[in-house]
Amino acid sequence: MGRHQRLAELMDVDRDDLVVADLGCGTGRTVRALLSANPAPRLVHALDATSDLDDDLLHDPRVVSRVADLDARLPFADTSIDRIVSMNVAENLTDPAAFLLECHRVLRAGGTAVVGHTDFDTALFTGPDDDLTRLLVDRFVAQVPQWQSRADGFMGRKLLGLAVDSPLALADVRSWADPHRRFDEGSLAWKISMGMLAAVRDDPALTARATSWVESVRSLADAGRFLFAVTDVVVVLRRDA
Ligand SMILES: C[S@@+](CC[C@H](N)C(=O)[O-])C[C@H]1O[C@@H](n2cnc3c(N)ncnc32)[C@H](O)[C@@H]1O
């Protein structure tokens, strides 16, 4: 089972009349998993700062797509939402604790919020040189990508503290690290390695070493000897009934 199916399952959509919200939905991978489940929710509010939702989801009558800033008040009435999911969004927010307060405000009594984050510092790569692999992961985690205003490569492990300090009750904590063996363009491991190259671009000597590291990883993958994993952490929160 993949990440988005797991998230959908943790949301515990146990009836077909529920109203759910994916906060920071991206292209809608969790929305898709929710709508493919049985029972599926009646309505999915898909919120994001940008409008990247896949076309088929955009035209699905069960999906309401909205551009919204999750650093601001959520565009929902008090106690109007049955389930919330938010994956890999917290590191972008000015105040993740305020975001959880807002989740508490809009959730119905007994409602669930599933908040997850990848802990990028746990990235595991088979590489040709362990010290260089560690250095590149460290540089990647320390750098804020150009397309984000903030990032936190340790956000996965910080979620539990945020959850405990929030007014929501902690119902469960999960974590997983799925094995990936692909390193072709577009694969998760390849995307992170491109982030590593971007993180060292101000250092020509390190860029040369990182470029040859990427080529070695590609050869390891071609030979079936490559493994990549990274840990996702998920907290399941409940608004008291
Ligand atoms: C890494 S993507 C995750 C997308 C999706 N949840 C997933 O797991 O595939 C983070 C998403 O959060 C959105 N985001 C970041 N900051 C935001 C903000 N302040 N308000 C609304 N959306 C935001 C980004 O636009 C992006 O789509």
The ligand as an ORCA input file, in Angstrom:
! r2SCAN-3c Opt
* xyz 0 1
  C       5.113     18.755     -0.896
  S       3.563     19.309     -1.479
  C       2.495     18.024     -0.830
  C       1.252     17.861     -1.650
  C       0.330     16.736     -1.204
  N      -0.154     16.926      0.149
  C       1.008     15.405     -1.337
  O       1.343     14.788     -0.307
  O       1.223     14.965     -2.474
  C       3.196     20.685     -0.402
  C       1.967     21.425     -0.832
  O       1.644     22.398      0.148
  C       1.236     23.574     -0.517
  N       1.441     24.721      0.395
  C       2.600     25.131      0.936
  N       2.402     26.219      1.709
  C       1.083     26.516      1.633
  C       0.268     27.546      2.188
  N       0.761     28.480      3.003
  N      -1.044     27.539      1.878
  C      -1.564     26.602      1.068
  N      -0.837     25.595      0.515
  C       0.474     25.560      0.783
  C       2.109     23.639     -1.754
  O       1.559     24.476     -2.749
  C       2.165     22.170     -2.151
  O       1.150     21.823     -3.048
*
